[in-house]
Amino acid sequence: MANPNLVTPDADQCSDQHPVNLDHIRSLHRDLLSVEKSQRMAEFFSLLGDANRLRILSALSIQEICVCDLAAAVKMSESAVSHQLRALRSMRLVGYRKQGRNVYYSLKDHHVFNLYREVAEHLDEEE
């Protein structure tokens, strides 16, 4: 029996021949991501493809926290956490504030929190 999830060579073609709607294609092209923005988004999602970074984001979604407490929470060295935080800061996912000699990290804004929450909720849904 053939696997219905297997893509066949002809699966990417229309089943019925029809004229191309150029207005529709132009409209789609106008709204399509630019190459530059799609590259930036790919880098963004690539950064989130690391379990340690996601655990750090998880902790920061709960509260603002200093590096030493964050390292203890995610069971990583402070050096490793600092390295991951630099990467997350480079994509503006986390921000920080200094208080005396301590540096406290938090999610940069509500967009980051919402993205994290939506993905977590999606993964908790039953199929």
C-alpha positions as CSV (number, residue, x, y, z in Angstrom):
1,M,0.0,0.0,0.0
2,A,1.4,3.4,-0.9
3,N,2.2,5.9,1.8
4,P,-0.3,8.9,1.5
5,N,2.3,11.2,3.1
6,L,4.9,10.5,0.5
7,V,5.4,13.3,-2.0
8,T,5.3,12.1,-5.6
9,P,7.2,13.9,-8.3
10,D,3.9,15.3,-9.7
11,A,2.5,16.4,-6.4
12,D,3.7,20.0,-6.8
13,Q,1.7,20.5,-10.0
14,C,-1.9,21.6,-10.3
15,S,-4.3,18.7,-10.8
16,D,-6.3,20.6,-13.3
17,Q,-4.8,22.8,-16.0
18,H,-6.0,26.4,-15.6
19,P,-5.0,29.7,-16.9
20,V,-2.6,31.6,-14.6
21,N,-4.3,34.5,-12.9
22,L,-1.6,37.2,-13.3
23,D,-3.4,39.7,-10.9
24,H,-3.4,37.0,-8.2
25,I,0.3,36.3,-8.8
26,R,1.2,40.0,-8.7
27,S,-0.8,40.4,-5.5
28,L,0.9,37.4,-3.9
29,H,4.3,38.7,-5.0
30,R,3.6,42.1,-3.4
31,D,2.8,40.5,-0.1
32,L,5.5,37.8,-0.2
33,L,8.5,38.2,2.2
34,S,11.5,39.9,0.7
35,V,14.6,37.9,0.4
36,E,16.3,40.1,2.9
37,K,13.6,39.7,5.5
38,S,13.2,36.0,4.9
39,Q,17.0,35.6,5.6
40,R,16.7,37.6,8.8
41,M,13.8,35.4,9.9
42,A,15.7,32.3,9.1
43,E,18.6,33.5,11.3
44,F,16.1,34.3,14.0
45,F,14.4,30.9,14.0
46,S,17.8,29.2,13.7
47,L,18.8,30.9,16.9
48,L,15.8,29.5,18.6
49,G,16.7,26.0,17.4
50,D,18.8,25.4,20.5
51,A,17.3,23.7,23.6
52,N,19.5,25.6,26.0
53,R,18.4,28.9,24.6
54,L,14.8,27.9,24.8
55,R,15.2,26.9,28.5
56,I,16.7,30.3,29.1
57,L,13.8,32.0,27.4
58,S,11.5,29.8,29.5
59,A,13.0,31.1,32.7
60,L,13.0,34.7,31.4
61,S,9.3,34.3,30.5
62,I,8.6,33.8,34.2
63,Q,10.7,36.6,35.6
64,E,13.7,38.9,35.3
65,I,16.7,37.2,36.7
66,C,20.5,37.6,37.1
67,V,23.0,35.4,35.3
68,C,24.1,33.5,38.4
69,D,20.5,32.5,39.3
70,L,19.7,31.8,35.7
71,A,22.7,29.5,35.4
72,A,21.5,27.6,38.5
73,A,18.0,27.4,37.2
74,V,18.9,25.9,33.8
75,K,21.9,23.9,35.3
76,M,24.5,25.5,33.1
77,S,27.7,27.3,33.9
78,E,27.5,31.1,34.2
79,S,29.9,31.4,31.3
80,A,27.7,29.2,29.0
81,V,24.6,31.1,30.0
82,S,26.4,34.4,29.3
83,H,27.4,33.1,25.9
84,Q,23.8,32.1,25.1
85,L,22.5,35.5,26.4
86,R,24.9,37.3,24.0
87,A,23.4,35.4,21.1
88,L,19.9,36.1,22.3
89,R,20.7,39.8,22.7
90,S,22.1,39.9,19.2
91,M,18.6,39.1,17.8
92,R,17.0,41.4,20.4
93,L,15.2,38.6,22.2
94,V,16.5,39.6,25.6
95,G,17.4,42.8,27.3
96,Y,19.2,43.6,30.5
97,R,19.6,46.2,33.2
98,K,22.5,46.8,35.6
99,Q,22.0,47.2,39.3
100,G,25.2,47.8,41.0
101,R,27.5,44.9,40.1
102,N,24.6,42.6,39.0
103,V,23.1,42.3,35.6
104,Y,19.5,41.3,35.3
105,Y,18.1,39.8,32.1
106,S,14.5,39.8,30.8
107,L,12.6,39.1,27.6
108,K,13.0,42.2,25.4
109,D,9.3,42.9,24.8
110,H,5.8,41.4,24.6
111,H,6.5,40.1,21.1
112,V,9.1,37.7,22.4
113,F,6.9,36.6,25.3
114,N,3.9,36.1,23.0
115,L,6.0,34.1,20.5
116,Y,7.4,31.9,23.3
117,R,3.9,31.4,24.8
118,E,2.2,30.6,21.5
119,V,4.7,28.0,20.5
120,A,4.6,26.4,24.0
121,E,0.8,26.3,23.9
122,H,0.8,24.9,20.4
123,L,3.1,22.1,21.5
124,D,0.7,21.3,24.4
125,E,-2.3,20.9,22.2
126,E,-3.6,17.5,21.4
127,E,-3.6,16.4,17.8
